[in-house]
Amino acid sequence: MAEEKIRSGKEEKGKMTVQEAGKKGGMKTAETHGREFYEEIGHKGGQRVKELIEEGKRARESVSRDIAQEK
């Protein structure tokens, strides 16, 4: 039981949970970079997702053609 308390980060003074550390880092990043930073990285992430979806579609079409040729 004592081991569980130590792992949770609540027993030892000065420790924080992963959730607390993430929130603290996110707040600092927002303070430092501002809204434009989040808009830019959001756009970049969306563009990458779009590229990956297109790659997946092309791969699926290629596999479908290969299977059709085998028949």
Buried (B, 14 or more C-beta within 10 A) or exposed (E): EEEEEEEEBEEEEEEEEEEEEEEEEEEEEEEEEEEEEEEEEEEEEEEEEEEEEEEEEEEEEEEEEEEEEEE
